[in-house]
Amino acid sequence: MFFNEFQLFSYLPRERGEPLEKWQTRSIYNASVWYYHHFLGQMPIVMVTDDEDSIEQLGSETEGVFVISFKDYLDNFWPDLKAAHDLFDSILQSRRERENESQENKGKEYAEHVPIEALEAGIKSGRYIQGVLNVNKHRAQVEAFVRLQGASNKEKDLKTDVLIYGTKARNRAIHGDVVAVELLPRSEWKGRTAALCENEAEEKTSGEACCEPMPTGKVVGILQKNWRDYVVTFPSKEENQSHGKSTQKILVTPWDYRIPKIRISTQQADALQDFRVIVRIDSWESTSLYPNGHFVRVLGRIGDLESEIQSILVENSISVSPFSEAQMCEMPVVIPETPWKVTPEEELKRTDLRDTHLVFSIDPKGCEDVDDALSIRMLPNGNLELGVHIADVTHFVAAGSYTDIEARARATTYYLPDRRYDMLPAILSANLCSLLGNVDRYAVSVMWELDKTSYEIKQVWYNRTIIRSSYKLFYEAAQALLEGDLTAVDEIPELQDMDDETRTWKLEELVWAIGKLTDVARHIRAKRDSCGALELEGVEVRIQLDDKKNIDDLVPQQPLEVHETIAECMILANHWVAKKIWESFPHQALLRQHPPPRQEFFSELRECASAKGFTIDTRSNKALADSLDRAVDPSDPLVNKLLRSMATQAMSNAVYFSTGSCPEEEFSHYGLALDKYTHFTSPIRRYADIIVHRLLLAATAKEDKAGTKDNFFGNKELEELCRHINSRNRAAQHAQKQSTELFQCMYFQDKSPEREEQCTADGVIYSIRENGVLVFVPRYGIKGAAYLKNKEGLVLSGQTDGTCEWKPGSLQRFPSKIISAPTAGDSITLNLFDHVTVKISVQSSRCHVDTIRLQITSCKPHKMSAGDLSQSSHISRTDLVREVTKTAEEAQLAHDKARTEKIEEGYEEYRQTQGLSLYQLLEEIKDWALLDVSADSGA
């Protein structure tokens, strides 16, 4: 496809005074005629237009070129395609009603948008500000924020987002649109609402207190509409009756709180009221309170698991159709009669490590797709050799192939609690590219020679290799061996069916390797610590499913030191590969940056820490890390955990970028304290890693590099690809988070809060609001709001037995506490980090997702269950490991404190090798943080 004016044979000059639409229609017709003659008249050409004048004038002008309406096209060419006819009728009806409405409604509901030329000029001059509209889903009728973009914003010296207060000021812009904003006078600036509110969007009342005023503006135009498919729900039968039976116009409610109701025309409202449905927005006129749209298709019944999962996928623009026949035809044929094996050609090209290196992997239990393995051995000169071996996916996925194009479009594997949607076909992800035990596999290896005492890196080596993993270990077994518990031998299949002598020396060899790897990892971590690496906190909950995929339990993941060992080795490999590809391709290498957070995002962290007498210094990552290390309450380890969680919440997102698009000083990774970083270690599930593999192999190739560069993306293409991958990563993170919350609700859905023990738990207060508190429930990894004033205006009152009930009264909020003072009865004072007992229930919603609700039932801590006690003892053991390792690291590096990360294993049943690791937590930093009801405002 091309613009006609750039093609000699289809170009037509525009006539004086000719409308643009008429000229474009004539040009398209001229191109159709050229196309017909280009094929020597061997096939007819059909041009579709709804311009009746053009159909009449051009329809019979050239034999073999037909000009018809879209309706005639459907009727004649696709008479049996009912879905297309229904969709066309829906769009046509929506257009007619929009035209009628414009004629009938002479009054304006919204101001007209400024013309695009004036907007662009205003942005250049600094009058307008450009940014992306981000609606606060908890106050969707009131609060939206514009994240600033463009150089003109720097001239205004704005250091925060711009508040867009109310729907009128939003002026028909929809969440995600790129908008132009005009700042209001300072006297009209407002602040964020400080009160908790229900998810159904409430108008803010005048009695609500606000935070400090911030820059406030109004939308004057839309630069780019980022509309997509929206999941909606039709009104219930009772709501629909109020509209009258004859009406065809229906206001449907989007699943996403941030999207306004959409008016569509349909005759199926009654039939579809129990279903999730997809609609699209067509327009939003200044004369209409709501946007106009049309029906697309039905997803499924409200409340069905499949319907809700599909809703999550659609809302995140995730398309997961099966791999096509063309893609599968590119896959190697592997059948029992002809198993895959290493070819002689590849043996000549690769370094063979099968007989010289003890290679093994450590992954979650049940993991099928192993994309990384490790090795460590003593060299003849006494030094150590550390190896990280990554599946050679690029051997099977050629650049530009059908499989490569599909992997690029998906960009990542999507993980949900009960399933996963792979980036690559299973023959690769779970077989040929999986570094399974006792089978030959192709790998890309990074190997370092380390000093035998200091573990300092002497040299590094990159190459394509052939490996045979000796052991496929799972985390718990590796941890047991690390701690000297040899009973784990029974859970290592590769050590079975051996005589005792062989098993003994094989086991000693493996235990030495795991122990030495751990020693090296401690050293690497200590070195990063000295540069300011952050130990942040994210709570991950594994959804434990039974054989029938029913939810058995919600289990918070426990950190093991072996998690950190694997993470540090992967971070090391990613860092060194980043340096290598940047040196070879300084303007077109794909790296990953983690920008420093904006200081205003740390305000709540600083306030909470001061309530406990701690001072948090956020001037640098090193200062922040040291401050968090000191912020420890010996009587309550959850205090430090929550402070680190708040620090996580304040972080910027780590993103991929092309090195040709920004200066070298902006390459760094704030959380990991590294000057250069990329993703190399998971090519099975991340397309960015595939690009990095190709760059690395080109950088280390013996042949002329000029010949290989032509296959790569240029800086501009790579930057565009990075934006796509970043977008898909955010979608994957949001979908995983939303699906986890769905399963959490399903777990509590059928339980009675009054009778069942699982619905009562200990909670810790971590934020104070005008009408309640935010509470963290460690047992289930849940964060949520607990109200101290209900909708009837009653406040929580304490009883003599420590329980609570609702009574008339008032609330007083202070920076670090809130007091509930009933007119009769005992008052309640709740401080930051107080432990309370909460009752967990589910608030169901027909149109939106169900949500977890917390209610404080006692101001005293909940009695710990056996599971909670075991978790507490595990934390103590981790602290002990830290204390032991600290002394050795001080001797080596004179480093004042070495910390070990709390790495949490991935929770999905089908999780790949990543588990939640340190480097992933820092890379996906903010999106992994559990939802804070005040944080989803786009700030």
N, C-alpha and C positions, 0 to 999 in steps of 0.2 A: 504494500500500500504506500501511496505517496501523495503529496499535495500536487494538484494539477498544475499550479503555476511553476513548478520546478521540472515539468516534463514537456519537452518541445511539442510532441505530437498530440498532447491532450490540453495544452494551454489555450485559454480563451481570454482576450482582454475584456475588462469590465467596461460596459458602456456607460456613458455619462448619465448620472441620475439613476442608474439601475440599482434596485435594492440588493443588499448583500445576499439574501436568501435566494433571489432569482438568479443571480450570477453563479452562486454555488451549484444550484440545480442544473443550469445550463452546462456548467463545467463537468459535472458528474455524467451528464448525458453524453457529452462529447467524448469523455473517457470511455464510456460504454461502447460508443460507436467505434472508437479506435481498437478497443479490445476485440470487438466482433470481427473487424477486418484483420486484426493481428492473427486470429485463428482461421483466416481465409474463409470465413462464413460457415465453418463446419459445425458450429454449435450456436444456438440462440443465446442472447444475453437478456436478462430480465433486470430492469431497474425499478426499485420500489420507492414510491414517494406518496405522501398524502396531499401534495399540492395538486388540486383538481385542474387548475389551469394548465399546468405542465403536462398532466396526463392527456388532456385534450389536444394540446398543441404538438406534443412530441410523440404521442402514442403511435402514430402511423407514418412518421417522417422517414424512418429507415427500416427497410425490410430486415427482419431477424433481430431487431432490438425492440423489446417490448417494455412499455412504461405503464405500470399498473399500481394500484393502491395496495397497502399492506393487507387489507381485508381480502381483496381479490387474490393476493398471493397465497394467503392461508387457505382460502376456499378452494383454489384450483390445484395447489401443489401439496397441501397437507390437510385434506378434508377430515381425516380421522384422528388428528392430533388434538384431542379434546383439551389437554392441559394448556396448549398454546392458544387455543381459541378462548378459553376462560380467562387467561391472563390478558389477552388483547382486549376482551370486553371490559375487564376491570380497569385497565389503563384508560380506555376510551371513556368509560363512565366517569372516572375521576377527572379527566380533562374537561368534559362537558360541565360537570358541576363546578369546577374551578372557574370556568368562564362565566357561568351563571352567577356565581357568588361575587365575582368581581364587579358584575353589572349591578347586582342588588345592593351590596354593601359599599356605600359611598364613603362611610366613615372609616378612618384608619385605626387599627388596633396597635400598629407599630409604626415607627418612623421609617421612611424610605431609606434604603441603603445608598450611601455615597457611591457614585459611579467609579468603576475600577481605575480609570485613569487618574481621577482625583485622589483615590486612596493611595496609589503608588507614589504620586507626587507628595502627598501629605506625610507618608512614611519617610521619604527621603529628606523632607524638610524638618522632620521631628515633631510635626503637629500630631501625628497618629503613631500608635505603637502596634507592632505586629507580634502576634503570639498565638498559641494553641489554647482553645477554650477547654477547661477542665472543670466539669460540674461536680460539686460535692454531693455524692449520692445520698448522704444522710440528711441533707437540707437542700434537695434539688430545686425547690421552688424559690430558694432564697440566695444560696451561695454558689457562685462559680468563680474560678480564678483563671487568669491568663498568664501562662508561662512565657516570659519575654523571649523574643527572637530578634535577630538583626542588629546592625551597628547603630541604628538611630536610637535604640533604647539606652545605649551607654551614655549618650549625650544628656539624657534626662537624669542620669545618676540614680536609677532605680535599683535597689538591692533586694527587693521582694517582688512577689507576683502582684498583679493588679486584681483587686476584688471587683467582681461584677455582681452588684447587689440587686436581686429580683429579676423576674423574667422580662420585664419591660426593657431594662438596661441590656439584657442579653440580645434583644432585637432579632429573634428568630434564628440565632446561631445555635447549633446543636453540638453537644459534647464531641470533641475531636476536631471541630472545624478550625481552620486557620483564619483568624479574624484581625480586623484593624480596630483599635480601641482609642477613644479620646478620653484623656484624664479629666475628672471633674475637679472643680475648685477644692482646695484643702478643707474648706468649711463643710463640704459635703462628704468627706471621707468617712468610712465606717470601719468597724473591726469585725473580726470573726465572732460568731456566737460562742459563748463559753459554756452553754448548757448542753446537756445530753438531750437528744430528741429521738423519737421513734423513726424507723426507716421510712414510713409513709411520710412524704415531704410535708412538713408543717410550716405555715407562715410564721415568721418570728413575731412575737408579740412585743409591745413596747416595754413590757416589764422585764424582758430578758437582758441580762448584763452582757456587755461585749468586751472583747479584748481591746488592746490599744489600736487606735485608728491606723489604717494602712492605705496606700494609694488605691483609689477607687475610680472606676471609669465606666464607660458605656460603649457597647459595640456599635460602630458606625458603618461597618461593611464586612462582607465575608470574602476573603481572598481565595479560599479553597474549601469546598464542601467535601468532607470526608464521610459521606453517607455510606451505609452498608446495609446488609440484611439485618432486620430486627425481629427478635422473637417477641410475640405479643399474645395477649389473652383477650378474648371477646367478653363483653359484659355478661353477667349472669342473667338468667331468665327474668328475674325480678327487675334488674336494672334495665334490661332491654324493653320491658313492657312500658316503662315510663316514656320511651321514645315514640310509642305508637307502632302498630303493626305494619303500617304502610311505608314506613321510612326505609330507605336503603343506605343512608349514611350512618355509620357506626363509629364511635370513638373507641379504639382499642388501646389497651394499656400495655406498654412495653415491659418486658422482663427486667430490663435495666432501669433502675430508678432515675438515672440521669437523662433519659430520653423522654420528651414530652409525649402525651397521648397523641395518637395519629388518627386522623379521620380517613376512613376508607369506605368504598361503596361495595356492598355485597348483598346477595339474597340468601346467604348461607349462615347468617348470624346465629340462628337457633341451633343449627346442626353442629356448629363449630365451637359452641360455648364451653365445652369440656376438653378442648384441645389446645395445645401449643401450636401457634401458627407463625409462619414467616411472612413479613410484609416489607415493602420498600417505600421510601419517601420519594414523592415526585416533585413537590414544590411546597413553598410556604409563603403565601401572599401577605402583604402588609395589612390586608383587610380581614385576615383570619386569625383567630386565637390559636389554632392548631395547624400543624402541617397536614397536607393531603398526601395519601399514599395509595398503594394497591396491594391486593392479596397475591402471594406467590405460591405457597404450598403449606401443607399440614405436616407437622413434625410427629405428633403423637399425643396421647392422652395426658392431661395434667396429673402429675404425681407418679407416673410410671418411671422407673429408673432409666430406661432407654430414652424416653422423651426428655428427661431432665439432663441426661448426659449430652444428648444431641443439642439441647438448648445451649449448654455451656460451650460446645464446639462452635455453633453458629455465632454466638455472641462474641467469640474471640476470633472469628473469621478463619477457623481451622477446617480445611477440607481434607478428608482422609479416605478417598476412594481406593479400592484395591489396585495393586500394581497392574499395569496394562500388559497385554500379550507381547507388545514390542519390547517392553522392559524385561520381561521374563525370558524372552528369546536370547537376550544378551548374557544370561546367567549360565555358568558351567553346568553341565549335566552330571549329577551325582546320584548314582543308584548303587545298591548293594553289590551288583555284579561288577560294576566298574567304579570303585571308590576313587576319590580324588587323591592325587599324589604329586609330589614335587617333580617338576620336569628337569631333564638334564640341562636345558638351556638356562634355567633359573639357577641351578646349582653352580654354573660357571660364573654368573653375574653377582651372586650374593656371597656374603661371609657365612660360613656354616658354623653355628654355635651348638649343634645338637649333642656333640660328644665332648665338648670342652667346658660347658657352663651349666651350673645348676640353676635352671629357670623355674620359677613357680609364680602362681597368682594367688591373691587373697581377695575374696569377694563376698557379697552377701550369700546366705544359704539359698540354694536353688537357682543361682544365677546361671543362665545358659549362654549369654553373650559376653564373653570375656575379652575386652579390648586392650588390656594392659597386663604385663607380667614383669617380674623383677629378677635380677640376679646379683650376686655379690660373691667375690672370690679373692683369695690371696694371690698376688703376682709373685713371680720368682724373686723380684727385688725387695719383697716384704711389704710393698704398698698394696692397697686395696683397689679392686676394680668394681665399680657400681654400674649396673646396666638397667635401663628402662626400655622395655620392648613393647612396641605398639603395633597392633594389627595393621598390615599393609593393605588397606582398603583400596588405595589408588591402583593397585595391580589389577583389581577386578572391575573398577569403575573408571573407564576411560573418560577423559575430558570431552565434553560435547556429546556423549552417548545419551540414549534415552534415559538410562538409569541415573546418569549424572544430572540431567535436566530436571528430573523428578525430585532427586535429592536436594537440588538447589531450591526448588520451589517449596518443599517442605521445610528445609533448613535445619530441622531438629526432629528428634523422636519425641512424641507427646506421651507423657506418663500420667495415668489416672490410677486411683486406688485399686481398681479391679481389672485393669487392662492397660495396654500400651499400643500406640500407633507408630510403627517403625518408619524411620527415614529411608532404610534400605530393605530390599526383600530378605525374607528369613533365611534363604539359602546362604546369604552372606553374613547377616547379623548374628545368626545363631549357629552357624556351621563353619563355612570356609574362612571367615574373618574372625572367628572366635578362638581365642588361644586356649583351647581345651587341653586337658591332661593327656599325656602320652600319645599325641598326634603331631605330625609335622605341620608347621604353619609358616607362612611368610610374614615377616615383621619389618618395621623400620625401627632401628635401635639407636639410642644415645648412650654412650658409655664414657665414664670418667675414671681417670686414675687419681686416687686419693692418697695423700700422705698417710703413712701407717699409724702415726700418733695424733697429728693435729686434724686429720681428715680434710686438709686444704686441697683444692683441686689443682692437679699438676697439668693435666691435659684432657681434652674432650675429643670424641670421635663419633661421627654420624655415618650410618650406612644401612643399606638393605641387607637383611639377614634371613637365615632359616633357623627356626628354633623348634625345640620339642619340650613343652612344659612338663616338668617332672611331677608337680603337685598342683591340684586345684583345691586350695584351702578356702575355708570360710572364716570370717573374722573371729568368731568365738573360739574356734580351734587354734588359730594362730595366737590369739591372746593367751590361751591356756598354756601353750608351749613356751611363750615368752615368760610366763610367770612360773615355769618349772612344773606345771601340772601335766605329767606324761600320760594321764588317762585319756587325753585327747587323741592318742594314737588310734584308738578304736574307731574314731570318726574320720580317719584319713584312709580312703579306699586304696590308695597307691601303696600303703605300707602293709596291706594284708597279703596273705598267700606268700609270705617270705619265711625263710628260716630265721630263728632268733638272732643269730649272729649278724646276718645281713640287715635285718630290721634295726638292730641296735646301732650299727654304724651309719645307716641311712638316716635314722632319727637324730643322731648326734650332729650329722652334717646339716640337717634342716634346722635344728634348734640353734646351731651356731649362726647360720645365715640370717634367721629372723632376729636374733639378738644383735648381731652386728649391724643389720639394717636399721634397727631401732636406735642404736648408738649414733649412727651417722645422721639419722633424721633429727635426733635431739640437737646435734651440733648445727645442722642447717637451720633449724628453727631458732636456736639461740642467736645465730648470726643475724637472721632477719629481725629478731626481737630488738637487737641492739640498734637497728636502723629505724625502728618504729612500727613494726608489724603489729596489727591489731588482733586481739582475741575478742571476737564478737560473739553474740549469743543469738541463736535462733532455735526455736522449739519445734521439733518435728515429731509428729505423731504417726505411728504406723497403724493402718487400718487392718486389723487381724480378721481374716475371713475364714470361714469353715469350708468343708468340702463342697458345699452347695452355694458358695459365694455369699452366704449370709454373714452379717457383721457380728463377729464374736466378741471383740473388745477393741478399745482404743489404747494403744500402748506407747507412751513416750519413749523415744529412743535413748539408749544409754551410751555414753561415750566410752570408747576403749582406746588405749594408747596405740594399738596397732592401726586404728583408723588414721591417726596422725602420722604414723610412719609411712603409710601409703601416700597420704596427701602430700607430705613434704617431698617425697621422691617425684611425684607428678608435677609439683610446683617447680622443682629444680629443672626437670626436663622442659617444661613449658618456657621457663626463663631463658635457658641456653638456646633453645630453638629460636626464640624471638630474636636474640642477639644475632644468631647466624643468618636468618633470612633478611634482617634489616641491613646487615653489612653487605649482603649480595644484591639486594633489591631495595635500596634506600627510599625509593619513591613509590613502590608498589607492593610493599609487604603488609600482610594482614596481622595487626597486633590488637591487643586488648588494653584499654585504658580505664582507670578508675579515678575520676576527678575528685579533688578534695571537696568535702561537703560545704554547703553554705552555712555560715556561722549562726544565722538566725534559727536554723533547724535544731541547734543544740540547746535552745533556751529551756525546754522542758526538762531535759537531762540535767542541766545545771541546777534548776530549781529543786528537783527531786533529790539530788545528791546533797544539796545544802540542808535539806530537812533532816538528814542524818548526820550533819556536821562534816560532810566531805566537800572538797573543792575539785571541780573538774576543769582542767586546762585543755582547751580545744584549739590552741594556736597551731598545732602540728599533730601528725599521727603519733609521733613519739611522745609528745606531751599528753595526748589523750590516752595512749596505752599505759603510761606510767600512772596517770591519775586513776584510771579504772583499776589498776593493780592495787592501789592504796585504798580504794573505796570498798573495804571489806568489813562486814559486821560479823564478828566471831559467833554471835548467838543465832544468826540467821543467814545461811549461805544464799538464800533466794534474793537478798538485797542486791548483791553484786550481779547476780544473774539478770535481774530486771534492769539494772543500770546499763549493763552491756546490751540488753535487748533494745533499750531506748537509743543507745549509740548506733545500733544497727539500723533502727528506724530513721535516723537522721542522715544516713549515708546517701550519696549519689549512686546511680546505677552504673555498673561497669558496662562498657560497650566496645564493640569491635570498630576498628577504623583503619583507613589506609594511611600509611606513613607519609604519603605525598600530600596529605590534606591538612596537616597541622605541624607546628614546629616541634623539634625533638624534646624540648623541655616539658611538653604536654603529654608525652608518651607514658608517663609513670603510672604505677598502680598504687594508689593511696593505702588501701587495706593491707596489701601484701608487702609494702615497702620495697618494691622493686622498680628499677628504672625502665625495664622493658619486659613485657609479658605477652603471651599469646595462648592459644589453645591448640595443642598437638596430640593430646593423650586419649581422645575419644572420637576417632573418625567414624565409628559405627553409628553414632547417634548425633553428631554435630557436623554440619556441612563446612563450617569455618575450619575445622581440623583437616578436612580433605584438601582445602585450598592451601593450608599451611604445609601439609605433607608434600604437595606438588612443588611449592616454593623451596622447601628444604632439599628435596631430591634434585631439583635443578641447581641449587646452590652448591651441592656436593658432587654434581655429575662431572665425569672426566671429559665429556665432549664439549665442544664450543658452546658456551653459555648463550651467545647471541642467537643461536638457533633455537634454544628452548624458551627464551623470553617471549617469542611471538605467540606462544600458546597461553600466556597469562593475561589477566585483566590489566588494563592500564589504570592509572590512579583514579580517573573519573568513574570508570566502570566498577572498580573495586569498592569505591566509596558508596556507590549506589547499591552494590551487593551487600555491603556492611549494614546499610540502613534496613534492607530487607531482612537480613538475618537477625538484627537487633529487634525488629518488630515481631518476627516469629518467635524469638526467645521470650519476649514479654508475654506474648499470647500463650505460650506453653506454660509459663510460670503462673499466669492468672488462671488458666484452665485447671492446672493441678491444684492450686489453692482453692478454687471454687468447688471442685469435685470433692476435695477432702472435707470441706465444710458441709457439702451435701451428705456425705457418708456420716459425718459427726451427727448431723440432725437425724438421719435415719436410725442411728444407734439409740438415741434418746426418744425417738418418736413413739415407740410402743411401750415405753416404760412409764410407770406412774411416779411422778415426783414425790407424791405423798408416801408411797409405800416402799419403793425400791431403793436399796442402799446405794446403788451406782449413781443415783441422781443427787446425792448430797456429797459435797467435797469441800476441802479446804481451799480458800482463795486468799490472794494477797493484793491489797490495794496499791496501785501504782500511779494513779492520777486522780486529782480532785476536780470536779466540775460543779456548776451552779446548783444542779438538782440531783447529783449523785456522784458515783465514783466509777472508775474503771478497775476491773478486777482480773487478775491472772489466776487460772486454776491449773496448778502444776500437774495434777493427776492426769488430765486429759489434754494439756497443752492449749487450753481455750483462753482467749481474752475477750472480755465483753463488758457491757455496761450494767451496773446495778443501781437502780433508782432509789433515792431516799425520799422522793416526793412522787406520788402517783398521779394519775390523770384526774382524780377527784380532788386533788389538792391536799390529801392527807400525807403526813410524814411518818417516818419510821420511829417507833418508840421502843425503848428497852424494858424488858420484864425482869422480875427478880431472879428467875431461873436462867437468865442470859439470852432467852429467845426474844424475838421482835414481833411487833404488830403495828398496824396502821392506825394513826390517831390524828386529829386536827393539830396544827402547829405550824412552825416555820423553820427555815434552814438558814444557817450562817456559814458562808464559805470564807476560808482563809487560805493563804498560799500552800500550807502543808497539812491542813485538816479541814473537816467540815463538821458542824454541830447541828444535830436535829433536835429541836426543842419543842416537844408537844405541849399543848395547853394543860394537859393532865397526864401524869406519868413521868418516868425517868427520861432525861435527855440522853442522847447518844453522841459521843465524840469519836470520829474515825480519823486516824492519822495515816499519812503515807506509810506504806509497808506494814500496816497492821494486818494480822491474819484474822479472817472471818469465815464463818460457815455459810456456804451458798447452796441454794437449791437450783438445779439445772432443769430447764424445760425447753420445749420447742414452740415457737410462735409460728403457726402455719399461715401461709399466704397463698391465695388462689392465683394471683397475677405475678408474684415475684418468688424468689427463693425463700424457703423456710429459714428461720434464723434461731440461733441458740439464745435463750433468755436466762439471766442470772438474777436470783433474788436472795438478798441477805436474810438468813433465818436466825442467825445468832452472831453477836459481836465477839464471840470467843472462837478460837481456832477449832477446826474439826478434828476429831480424834483420828490419828493416822492409822491407815490400814496396813496390813502386812506388806502389800506391794509398795506403799509409800516408804515404809521403814527400810525395805531392801534398797530402794532408790537412794535414800539418805546415806546408807552405809556405803553404797557404791561411790558416792561423791567423796566420802571420807577417804576411800582407798585411792581415788584419783589424786586427792590432795597429797597423800603420802608419797605417791609416785613422783609428784612434782618436787617435793622436798628432797627426795633422794637424788633426783637428776640434777637439781639446782647446784649442788656442791661440785659435781664433776664439771659442769659447764663453767662455773666460776673459775675453777682452776685453769681451764683451757682459754677462756676469753676474757676473764676479769669482768664478766657481765653480772650486774647486780641482781638480776632476777630472771630466771628462765621459766617460761610458762608453756604448758602444753595445751593444745587446742582441745576443746570438747567437740569432737567430730561425731556427728550423728549419722548412723547408717540409714540408707534410703528405706522408705516404708512400703513401697508397693510390692505386691506379690511378684510382679513381673519386672521389678526394677533392674536396670542394667548395672554394670560394675560401678557406677559412680557412687551409690549410697550418698548421703549428704556429707560431703567432705569439707574440710577447711577452705580449700581454694574455691570450691563451688559456692560455699556460703558467702565468701567475700566477693565473688564475681557477680552473683545474682542478689546482691546484698539487701536491697530494700524490698524487693518483691517477695523474698522468703520470710521477711518479718511478719508475724501474725498481725491481723488487722486491728488497728486502733480506730475506734469510731470517730475520732477527731482528726485522723490523719489522711483520710481519703479525699482531701479537698483539692488535690492538685498542687499544693504548695511544696 
